[in-house]
């Protein structure tokens, strides 16, 4: 006895509902009122479109263009609501992208749900959520859509208009942009791509990376990084799994504090074994002849898997080489975080697991088992990622929780705006991370710099296991030297010569104190703001402004061009439909 096929509307609706359910279950309390502040994830009520956000500050463009996009969007939506929507979309839209990518393979509903579950519920997603790498997760969500768009471009000979929006969204950070560009080019190069098409794809990729790429070139003199970070940020063991095996299950993040407890024990080993078996069965299904669509998709995904896994393992196997490279080659520091590019490995794993589950579901439906038994067995395969990573649920067992900012932050911002100093603001103490009581003691990158309106000068040093990884911003080093002056007046004068007009200090954070002479415009038990008596304003070189305007024009030109292209193509389609015969018009509309 075989079970009947489900209705078509059911097959279309279930993936959307399932993806949304998984996202809500994963985020849990993070969707409550307030802001989720976890390690590098710092959202504020109103981020200002300042020089540093636009890529012409003194620091490396680590948050370009992501901060600029947020600064524009939070003028339309409240910051807390915007954060919730971005986190939900990063999960749901990515899952639906995987489902869309697999549509040409004619897989059953069970296989599509299994693929979607694995895409949304895996160590990479969970660990990056806690680590606060939301731009990377947006790039992760864009990845299947980039793969699908590039596949259509290769097959149809023209670029889908919507791809011109997806590429910029997939490039909100350096590593996400590199993954997006690589995916686009690898898929197009996998077929008999024309040189002109590859050049067009290269231009699209460069335009999508233009803001951070051009800003990075402007800061090339400070773009080499401290080699001490190579060993600290390398791919890491997770519990019983050595680093290379942890990478096979897309884990191995450097920061042990963000690893779920279930990854430290037997469940991680069980998950890897079952994932390996399913991947092997999927590969066998592919080699037996799954059709040209599956093989055409698998080839570029295999290349991406190899690149992602190899780069991750390289940081573990040869940290010395990464150390030396990052100290001499500007921008090479992006490779230090060994596990970050493992997002390139997920699409192939998802494809192979989907093929294996599809074969299993077909066989189960063909044997004389009651329909409920078939549903239970297939459901177990679909839910496998959840069962081996159960503590990812409900905000990673409460690690992601929404909180409200104390009123001190809004007060300090308003006081500094009213004082209107003509210069930048130094944020003290000179340390990167805080663990404020109002955030439940959870570590977070100091939120004060993003709260303020003037350009902040804040420490970019990072302390890991008592090892200090030096930052790259030369103005921070100059400010530290100015604070070493012997008295408050001389400190204020030295800071003023650097273009610093105010000092904002977190009184609750540990670190050395240095009084600075000036007018105290805000003070309470948490924050203090002092405006300095004299400042020599720092100006941005005109050449920097010009080239960054061109970079932003290229970046913003992509979605604008995509919208115009979509409208033109739609108009042409309507015109052709109107000019066709009644019979042909029916075919076109169908």
C-alpha positions in Angstrom: 0.0 0.0 0.0 1.4 3.4 -1.0 0.5 6.7 0.5 -1.0 9.3 -1.9 0.8 12.4 -3.0 -0.1 15.6 -1.0 -2.0 18.4 -2.7 0.1 21.0 -4.6 -0.9 23.9 -2.4 0.3 21.9 0.6 3.7 21.2 -0.9 4.1 25.0 -1.6 2.8 26.2 1.8 4.5 23.7 4.1 8.2 24.9 3.5 7.2 28.5 4.3 5.5 27.5 7.5 8.2 25.1 8.5 11.0 27.6 7.9 9.1 30.3 9.9 8.5 27.9 12.7 12.2 26.8 12.9 13.3 30.5 12.9 10.9 31.5 15.7 11.9 28.4 17.8 15.6 29.1 17.3 15.4 32.8 18.2 12.9 32.5 21.0 13.4 35.3 23.5 15.5 37.2 21.1 12.3 38.3 19.4 11.0 40.0 22.6 11.0 43.7 23.2 14.4 45.3 23.2 17.8 44.6 21.7 19.8 41.4 21.4 23.4 42.3 22.4 25.8 39.4 22.0 29.5 39.8 21.4 29.7 41.6 18.0 26.0 42.1 17.6 25.3 45.7 18.8 22.1 47.3 17.6 21.0 50.7 18.9 17.8 52.8 18.6 19.3 55.2 16.0 22.6 54.6 14.3 23.8 57.8 12.6 25.2 57.9 9.1 28.7 59.1 10.2 32.1 59.2 8.4 33.2 55.9 9.9 29.9 54.2 8.9 30.5 55.4 5.3 34.1 54.1 5.2 36.1 57.3 5.6 36.9 57.1 9.3 40.3 56.2 10.6 39.6 52.5 11.3 39.3 49.6 8.9 35.9 49.1 7.3 34.9 46.1 9.5 31.2 47.2 9.5 31.0 48.6 6.0 28.5 48.6 4.3 26.4 46.8 7.0 26.3 49.8 9.4 25.4 52.2 6.6 22.5 50.0 5.5 21.2 49.9 9.1 21.7 53.6 9.6 19.4 54.3 6.6 16.8 51.6 7.5 16.4 52.6 11.1 15.2 56.0 10.0 12.1 54.0 8.7 11.8 51.3 11.4 12.7 51.4 15.1 16.1 49.8 15.7 14.7 46.9 17.9 12.0 46.0 15.3 14.6 46.2 12.5 16.9 43.8 14.3 14.1 41.3 14.8 13.2 41.4 11.1 16.8 41.1 10.0 17.4 38.0 12.2 14.1 36.4 11.1 14.7 37.1 7.5 18.3 35.8 7.7 16.8 32.4 8.7 13.5 32.2 6.8 14.6 33.7 3.5 17.7 31.6 3.5 15.7 28.4 4.1 13.3 29.3 1.3 16.2 30.0 -1.0 17.4 26.4 -0.4 14.0 25.1 -1.2 13.9 27.2 -4.4 17.4 25.9 -5.3 16.2 22.3 -5.1 13.0 22.8 -7.0 14.5 21.7 -10.4 15.5 18.4 -8.9 11.9 17.2 -8.4 12.4 16.2 -4.8 9.6 15.1 -2.5 8.3 17.3 0.3 10.2 15.3 3.0 13.5 15.8 1.2 12.9 19.6 0.9 12.0 19.9 4.5 15.1 17.9 5.6 17.2 20.2 3.5 15.6 23.3 4.9 16.0 22.1 8.5 19.7 21.3 8.0 20.2 24.8 6.4 18.6 26.6 9.3 19.6 24.4 12.3 23.3 23.7 12.3 26.3 24.6 14.4 27.4 27.3 11.9 24.1 29.3 12.2 23.9 28.8 16.0 27.5 29.8 16.8 27.4 32.8 14.4 24.1 34.0 16.0 25.7 33.9 19.5 28.9 35.5 18.2 26.8 38.3 16.8 27.8 38.0 13.1 24.5 39.0 11.7 25.9 40.4 8.4 27.5 37.0 7.8 24.2 35.3 8.4 22.5 37.7 6.0 25.2 36.6 3.5 24.4 33.0 4.4 20.7 33.7 3.6 21.6 35.2 0.3 23.9 32.3 -0.7 21.3 29.9 -2.0 19.6 32.7 -4.0 22.9 33.7 -5.5 23.5 30.0 -6.5 20.0 29.8 -8.0 20.3 33.2 -9.8 23.7 32.3 -11.2 22.4 28.9 -12.4 19.5 30.6 -14.2 22.0 33.1 -15.7 24.1 30.2 -17.0 21.1 28.3 -18.4 19.2 31.2 -19.9 22.0 33.5 -21.0 20.8 36.6 -19.1 21.1 37.8 -15.5 17.9 37.7 -13.4 17.0 41.2 -12.4 16.6 40.2 -8.7 20.2 39.0 -8.6 21.3 42.6 -8.6 19.6 43.1 -5.3 20.7 39.8 -3.7 24.4 40.3 -4.4 24.6 43.6 -2.4 22.6 42.0 0.4 25.0 39.1 0.4 27.9 41.5 0.7 27.3 43.3 4.0 30.6 42.2 5.4 34.0 41.3 3.9 33.8 37.6 4.5 30.1 37.4 3.3 31.0 39.4 0.2 33.9 37.1 -0.6 31.6 34.0 -0.3 28.9 35.7 -2.4 31.4 36.6 -5.1 32.9 33.2 -5.2 29.6 31.4 -5.4 28.5 33.7 -8.3 31.7 33.1 -10.3 32.1 29.4 -9.6 28.5 28.6 -10.8 29.0 30.6 -14.0 32.4 29.1 -14.6 31.1 25.6 -14.2 29.3 25.6 -17.5 30.4 26.7 -20.9 30.3 30.3 -19.9 31.1 33.0 -22.4 34.0 35.3 -21.4 31.7 38.3 -21.7 29.3 36.7 -19.2 32.1 36.0 -16.7 33.3 39.6 -17.1 29.8 40.8 -16.4 29.6 38.6 -13.3 33.0 39.9 -12.1 31.8 43.4 -12.5 28.6 42.6 -10.6 30.7 41.0 -7.8 33.1 44.0 -7.6 30.2 46.5 -7.5 28.7 44.5 -4.6 32.0 44.7 -2.7 32.9 48.3 -3.7 32.3 50.1 -0.3 34.4 47.9 1.9 36.9 47.2 -0.9 37.6 50.8 -1.8 37.6 51.8 1.9 40.0 49.0 2.6 42.4 50.3 -0.1 42.2 53.8 1.4 43.3 52.3 4.7 45.9 49.9 3.1 48.6 51.4 5.3 46.9 50.1 8.4 45.3 47.0 6.9 47.8 44.5 8.1 46.8 42.7 11.2 48.5 41.4 14.4 49.6 37.9 13.6 48.9 36.9 17.2 45.3 36.4 16.2 46.1 33.6 13.7 46.3 30.9 16.4 43.5 32.4 18.5 41.0 32.6 15.7 41.9 29.4 13.9 39.5 26.5 13.4 39.1 24.9 16.8 38.2 21.5 18.4 34.7 21.1 19.7 34.3 18.7 22.5 35.2 15.2 21.3 35.6 16.3 17.7 39.0 17.4 16.4 38.9 20.6 14.4 38.9 19.0 10.9 36.0 16.8 11.9 34.2 19.6 13.6 34.4 21.5 10.3 32.8 18.5 8.5 29.7 19.3 10.5 30.2 23.1 9.9 31.4 23.8 13.5 34.7 24.6 15.0 34.3 28.3 15.8 37.3 29.8 17.7 35.3 31.2 20.6 34.5 28.4 23.0 32.0 30.6 24.9 29.5 30.5 22.0 29.6 26.7 21.4 26.3 25.0 22.6 26.7 22.4 25.3 25.4 19.7 23.0 28.5 20.2 20.8 30.8 19.3 23.7 29.6 15.7 24.1 28.4 12.5 22.4 25.6 14.2 20.5 28.1 16.0 18.3 29.7 12.7 17.4 26.3 11.1 16.7 25.3 14.1 14.5 28.5 13.9 12.5 28.2 10.2 11.9 24.6 10.4 10.8 25.3 13.4 8.6 28.3 11.6 7.0 26.1 8.5 6.3 23.4 10.6 4.7 25.9 12.6 2.7 27.5 9.3 1.5 24.0 7.9 0.5 23.2 11.2 -1.3 26.5 11.0 -3.2 25.8 7.4 -4.2 22.3 8.5 -5.4 24.0 11.3 -7.4 26.5 8.9 -9.0 23.8 6.4 -9.9 22.3 9.0 -12.2 20.0 11.5 -10.5 19.6 13.5 -13.7 21.5 16.3 -15.3 20.0 19.0 -13.1 21.4 17.4 -9.9 24.8 16.8 -11.4 25.0 20.3 -12.8 24.2 21.7 -9.4 26.5 19.4 -7.5 29.7 20.4 -9.5 30.0 24.0 -8.4 28.7 23.1 -4.9 31.6 20.6 -4.6 34.1 23.3 -5.5 32.6 25.7 -2.9 32.7 22.9 -0.3 36.4 22.2 -1.0 37.4 25.9 -0.8 35.5 26.5 2.4 36.7 23.3 4.2 40.3 23.7 3.0 40.6 27.4 4.1 39.1 26.5 7.5 41.5 23.6 8.1 44.4 25.6 6.8 44.1 28.0 9.8 44.3 24.9 12.1 47.0 23.1 10.3 49.3 26.1 9.5 48.6 29.0 11.8 52.2 30.1 11.4 51.6 30.7 7.7 48.4 32.6 8.4 50.3 34.6 11.0 53.0 35.7 8.6 50.5 36.4 5.8 48.3 38.6 7.9 51.3 40.7 9.0 52.5 41.5 5.5 49.5 41.3 3.2 46.8 44.0 3.7 43.4 42.4 4.2 44.7 38.9 4.8 43.4 39.1 8.4 39.9 38.2 7.1 41.2 34.6 6.7 42.1 34.3 10.4 38.6 33.3 11.5 38.9 29.7 10.2 35.3 28.7 10.6 33.7 31.7 9.1 34.0 30.6 5.4 32.4 27.2 6.3 29.2 28.6 5.0 30.5 27.6 1.6 30.3 23.9 2.7 26.6 24.0 3.7 25.0 24.0 0.2 26.6 20.7 -0.9 25.7 19.0 2.4 22.1 20.2 2.1 21.9 18.8 -1.5 23.4 15.4 -0.6 21.2 15.0 2.5 18.1 16.0 0.5 18.9 13.3 -2.1 19.4 10.7 0.6 16.2 11.6 2.4 14.3 11.6 -0.9 15.5 8.1 -1.7 14.6 6.9 1.8 11.1 8.4 1.6 10.4 6.8 -1.8 11.5 3.4 -0.5 9.4 3.7 2.7 6.3 4.7 0.7 6.8 1.6 -1.5 6.9 -0.9 1.4 3.8 -2.2 3.1 3.9 0.0 6.2 1.0 2.0 7.7 1.0 5.6 6.7 1.6 6.9 10.3 4.7 4.7 10.5 6.0 6.2 7.3 5.4 9.7 8.6 7.2 9.0 11.8 10.3 7.5 10.1 10.5 10.3 7.5 9.9 12.9 10.2 12.8 11.5 12.2 15.1 12.2 9.2 13.7 15.7 8.8 14.1 16.5 12.5 17.6 15.0 12.8 19.5 18.4 13.0 17.2 19.5 15.8 17.6 16.3 17.8 21.4 16.5 17.7 21.5 20.2 18.6 18.5 20.6 20.9 20.0 23.4 23.0 19.9 25.7 20.0 16.2 26.2 20.7 14.8 29.2 22.5 17.6 31.7 21.9 20.4 29.0 22.2 19.1 28.0 25.7 18.7 31.7 26.7 22.0 33.0 25.5 20.1 35.3 23.1 17.8 37.6 25.0 16.4 41.0 24.3 17.1 43.8 26.8 16.5 47.6 27.0 19.3 50.2 27.2 19.5 52.1 30.4 18.4 55.7 30.1 22.0 56.8 30.6 22.8 56.1 27.0 20.1 58.3 25.6 21.0 61.0 28.1 24.7 61.0 27.2 23.8 61.1 23.5 21.5 64.1 23.9 24.0 66.0 26.1 26.7 65.5 23.6 24.5 66.6 20.7 23.5 69.7 22.7 27.1 70.6 23.4 27.7 70.2 19.6 31.5 69.8 19.8 33.3 70.3 16.4 35.2 67.0 16.4 35.2 63.3 17.3 34.6 61.6 20.6 37.0 59.3 22.5 35.3 56.4 24.2 36.9 55.1 27.5 38.1 52.9 28.9 40.2 51.7 25.9 38.9 48.1 25.8 36.6 46.6 23.2 34.1 44.4 25.1 31.8 44.9 28.1 29.7 42.6 30.2 27.2 45.0 31.6 24.8 44.0 34.4 21.8 45.3 32.4 22.7 42.8 29.6 22.7 39.8 32.1 26.5 39.9 32.3 26.7 38.7 28.6 29.8 39.9 26.8 29.1 42.5 24.0 31.2 44.9 22.0 31.0 48.3 23.7 27.6 49.7 22.6 28.4 53.3 23.6 30.3 54.2 20.3 27.3 53.3 18.2 25.0 55.3 20.4 26.8 58.6 19.9 26.5 61.1 17.0 30.1 62.2 16.6 32.6 59.8 15.1 33.8 57.6 18.0 37.4 56.7 18.6 37.3 53.4 20.5 39.7 50.6 21.2 39.9 47.9 18.5 42.2 45.7 20.6 40.9 42.3 21.4 41.9 40.3 24.5 41.4 36.5 24.2 42.7 34.1 26.9 44.9 36.9 28.3 46.5 37.4 24.9 46.1 40.9 23.4 45.5 41.1 19.6 46.5 44.7 18.7 44.0 46.7 16.7 44.8 48.7 13.5 43.4 52.1 14.1 46.3 54.6 14.3 44.2 57.2 16.1 43.6 54.8 19.0 47.3 54.5 19.5 47.7 58.3 19.3 44.9 58.7 21.8 46.5 56.2 24.2 49.7 58.2 24.0 47.8 61.5 24.7 46.2 59.9 27.8 49.7 59.2 29.1 50.3 62.9 29.6 51.0 63.8 33.2 47.9 66.0 34.0 44.2 66.5 32.9 45.0 69.8 31.1 47.8 68.4 29.0 45.8 65.3 28.2 42.9 67.5 27.0 45.3 69.5 24.9 46.9 66.5 23.3 43.5 64.9 22.5 42.3 68.2 21.0 45.3 68.2 18.6 44.1 64.8 17.4 40.7 66.2 16.4 39.0 64.8 19.6 36.5 67.2 21.0 34.9 65.1 23.8 35.4 62.0 26.0 32.6 59.6 26.8 33.4 57.1 29.6 31.7 54.0 30.8 32.1 54.2 34.5 30.9 50.6 35.1 33.6 49.0 32.8 36.9 47.8 34.2 40.0 49.6 32.9 42.5 52.3 33.7 41.1 55.8 34.3 42.6 59.1 33.2 40.9 62.4 34.0 40.7 64.9 31.2 40.1 68.7 31.7 36.9 70.1 30.2 33.2 70.8 30.7 31.3 67.8 32.1 27.9 67.8 30.2 26.6 64.4 31.5 27.3 62.3 34.5 25.4 59.6 36.4 26.3 56.2 37.9 27.0 54.7 34.5 28.3 57.2 32.0 30.2 60.5 32.0 30.7 62.9 29.0 33.3 65.7 29.1 33.7 68.3 26.3 37.2 69.5 25.8 38.1 73.2 25.8 39.9 73.3 22.4 40.0 71.1 19.4 41.6 71.1 16.0 39.0 69.4 13.8 40.1 66.6 11.6 39.1 66.8 7.9 38.6 63.9 5.6 40.8 64.1 2.4 38.8 65.2 -0.6 40.1 62.3 -2.6 38.8 59.9 -0.1 35.3 61.4 -0.3 35.3 61.3 -4.1 36.3 57.6 -4.4 33.9 56.6 -1.7 31.1 58.4 -3.4 31.9 56.4 -6.5 32.1 53.2 -4.5 28.7 53.8 -2.9 27.2 54.8 -6.3 28.4 51.4 -7.7 26.9 49.5 -4.7 23.6 51.3 -4.7 23.4 51.2 -8.5 23.0 47.5 -8.5 19.5 47.3 -6.8 18.5 50.4 -8.8 19.5 48.8 -12.1 17.8 45.6 -11.0 14.5 47.4 -10.4 14.7 49.2 -13.7 15.6 46.0 -15.5 12.7 44.1 -13.9 10.2 46.8 -14.9 11.5 46.9 -18.5 11.4 43.1 -18.8 7.9 43.1 -17.3 6.7 45.8 -19.7 8.2 43.9 -22.7 6.5 40.7 -21.5 3.1 42.5 -21.3 3.6 44.0 -24.7 4.4 40.6 -26.3 1.4 39.1 -24.5 -0.9 41.8 -25.9 0.4 41.3 -29.4 0.0 37.6 -29.4 -2.9 35.6 -30.7 -5.5 34.5 -28.2 -4.1 30.9 -28.2 -0.5 32.1 -27.8 -1.6 34.6 -25.1 -3.0 31.8 -23.0 0.3 30.0 -23.3 2.3 33.0 -22.3 0.1 33.7 -19.3 0.3 30.1 -18.3 
